[in-house]
Amino acid sequence: MFNRLKRALIGRPLTNKAIKSEKYDVIWGLPILSSDAISSVAYAGEEILLVLLPAIGILAYKNLLYISAAIISLLLILVFSYLQTIENYPNGGGAYVVASDNLGKIAGVVAGAALSVDYILTVAVSVSSGVDQITSAFLFLKPYSILICILIILILMIGNLRGIRESSRIFGIPSYAFVFGIIAMLIGGIVKIKGGYVPPTTPLKTVEPVTLFLLLRAFSNGCAAVTGIEAVSNAVPNFKDPSVKKAKTVLILLASIVLISFGGISVLISMYHIVPGDRAVIIQLADYIFGRGFMFYYITATTFIILVMASNTAYSGFPLLLAIMAKEGHMPRQLNKRGDRLSYSNGIILLSALATVLIVAFKANVTSLIGLYAIGVFISFTLSQTGMAKKWITTRGKNWLIKAFINGTGAIVTAIVVIIIGISKFREGAWIVIVVIPILVFMMLKINIIGQLQNSFELAQKICKA
């Protein structure tokens, strides 16, 4: 009975020879690996406003544009940096492999731990935010938010256990649908304002002066818009040949979509003077621009789906990262085994369980979870870029000076962002991540030592039997 249920949910077992057909190309790789970064436009601007509006009132909208421009600049730096990572580390693993190879085992394990935490939070934040968007349109669902989140994670887990190819089909189409909706809203919103429409405004008072610390707090909230960029470099082996070329294409397309959509949404928020409240900012924009017609419900539905599907970026990267770390002895070896459908099923189940625990613990509250978000990924960004910069300085190949400058700039900028997030979000929950990462690093190093002892014991047994 159990086996029949298992077959019905995840399909028949695949042979190892089928792994090539399970990989994806640019068309499906783009939505499945970029959904995290693309979906962040639904809440990044709102998180910036939540910091600025209560403090500086109407001035928040002008400063939102400045902060958005800074975040887009950071995005471009990261894209240039990760293009080089993809080319030089085509076997995946991203920050973990780069840091291990160039900065040593400890740095690699720190990067792996930080990235693992970020992936878990990606699922928790994305699912919670998606449910928040849909319940803000249909308020009667609010009391059931946690239950809906758990149900969605269960669906995501089953979808990913079915294998790479099937999950890309299941979770790819909503990403394209969301991008189409955002572009339609950008065009419609600008045309409506240019046509003379004057949106209703809420009186806003300036309570305190614009300070650097206030802007940095808002900037750290908005940095959620660039999380997910690293997923492409982590999952290069999941692409069909030529995998490096296809991964680079996906990364460039991803950056272009985020630049247009995040920048455009920030402009619309400023034009329409949207105030975060019971309803999510993007839902309010859709209401003002389209009214309660088809496009309003289209934006609501696709936003909900893309935020939920954003979790799939983590489902692509987290199991592969743990498999690589397990292969090198820093995680239990069971995480390096493929399941019936050739996905790393143990990693998928572990990710689902940990994300569910977080959602229940924080009651699916996006603002509470966002305080933990981003610091892990920016630590991995910093270690990855530092590792690449050291690689160029050490090897001194063709154009090494330019490459070292690009990665060095990326390392400095992301290190500054880590400090900003650590300080500005410390009381909001960042301290939890700052404590958890060293604990994970300690555990991973202990697992490695235990594994080496076990291997030595098994070798000694074989020698004795011989």
Secondary structure as GFF3:
##gff-version 3
##sequence-region A 1 466
A	DSSP	alpha_helix	2	10	.	.	.	ID=ss1
A	DSSP	three_ten_helix	16	18	.	.	.	ID=ss2
A	DSSP	alpha_helix	19	22	.	.	.	ID=ss3
A	DSSP	alpha_helix	26	39	.	.	.	ID=ss4
A	DSSP	three_ten_helix	40	42	.	.	.	ID=ss5
A	DSSP	alpha_helix	44	56	.	.	.	ID=ss6
A	DSSP	alpha_helix	59	88	.	.	.	ID=ss7
A	DSSP	alpha_helix	94	103	.	.	.	ID=ss8
A	DSSP	alpha_helix	105	137	.	.	.	ID=ss9
A	DSSP	three_ten_helix	139	144	.	.	.	ID=ss10
A	DSSP	alpha_helix	145	161	.	.	.	ID=ss11
A	DSSP	alpha_helix	164	194	.	.	.	ID=ss12
A	DSSP	alpha_helix	212	222	.	.	.	ID=ss13
A	DSSP	three_ten_helix	223	226	.	.	.	ID=ss14
A	DSSP	alpha_helix	231	234	.	.	.	ID=ss15
A	DSSP	three_ten_helix	236	238	.	.	.	ID=ss16
A	DSSP	alpha_helix	243	272	.	.	.	ID=ss17
A	DSSP	alpha_helix	281	290	.	.	.	ID=ss18
A	DSSP	alpha_helix	294	309	.	.	.	ID=ss19
A	DSSP	alpha_helix	311	327	.	.	.	ID=ss20
A	DSSP	three_ten_helix	333	336	.	.	.	ID=ss21
A	DSSP	alpha_helix	345	361	.	.	.	ID=ss22
A	DSSP	alpha_helix	366	370	.	.	.	ID=ss23
A	DSSP	alpha_helix	375	395	.	.	.	ID=ss24
A	DSSP	alpha_helix	400	424	.	.	.	ID=ss25
A	DSSP	pi_helix	426	430	.	.	.	ID=ss26
A	DSSP	alpha_helix	431	465	.	.	.	ID=ss27
###
